[in-house]
Amino acid sequence: MPGTGAPLSPKQGDSKRLKTSEEGESVDYHVILFYKYVEVPDPTAEKTAQHDKCVELGLLGRSLVSEEGINATFAGSLDKINEYVTYMCSHPVFSMTADDFKRSMVVATAPFSELVIKYVKEIVSTGGAVAPPPVTMTDAERGYLTPQQFHEAMADKDKSNTVVLDVRAHKEFLVGHFKDAIDPQVKNFSEYYTFLDQQHIPSFKQDKPKVLMYCTGGIRCEKASQFLRSRGVTDVYHLKGGIHKYLEQFPDGGYFKGKNFIFDKRCERYLFAFNIVLLLKIWTFLILY
């Protein structure tokens, strides 16, 4: 039975406020991120339904809808975000739970300027190279680790043959990454599979390490872990909920060093607080590539 609870509000001290001219009351923009791999019988109709619901609730953000599922980030007032979460938890196709939603920071201005709902072939692009994980796979078969389990695996990794894979782009790695993680050295996720095939899968097959994977919210690891299994690398685990969920449980950073790169206006809040040397590295990378 899917849960219908909404995400809890962040601590009051974390909240920034924006005065609205209409009501003169304080308003927060709360941000949620989520995805789900599930068979969507009519993604075009679902795209329309998602658009209508977001317009009704006044949500801004981006959503990708496909035959293989949904991938979205939305911002809005807390009550409207919670109403949307309840809607998705009771949705006949997505049937989500409150734990499927990751809460990002609360901001004083809208991190998105518009609402964009798109139909796509894949909810995270691989150029068609990798099929989504079967919807019948259990959490154990997918290699899910909770933030606590991932933290414990990181603590024990030097005691065994373990590698840590960052399943993101090089520029995201520069902003922050887990201790001893392998820099992906790619500009976008569609290049990641070539990176694995050419540089790591042969040694993984020979050395048979335990592979710990992570990404921002978990969605890229779903396909990357499936790709490794398809290549015969089976001792594969990934951080369920990604860096977002890990930092919720370990706000001091734990084994994650630096900041979590995000793809909208909120990234400014992270970058301005960051090391100027690292900013110069990022700037150089963006100029060159």
Secondary structure, 3 states (H helix, E strand, C coil): CCCCCCCCCCCHHHCCCEECCCCCCEECEEEEEEEEECCCCCHHHHHHHHHHHHHHHCCEEEEEEECCEEEEEEEECHHHHHHHHHHHHCCCCCCCCHHHCEEEEEECCCCCCCEEEEECCCCCCCCCCCCCCCCCCCHHHHCEECHHHHHHHHHHHHHCCEEEEECCCHHHHHHEEECCCECCCCCCHHHHHHHHHHHCHHHHHHHCCEEEEECCCCHHHHHHHHHHHHCCCCCEEEECCHHHHHHHHCCCCCCEEECCCCCCCCHHHHHCCCCHHHHHHHHHHHHHC
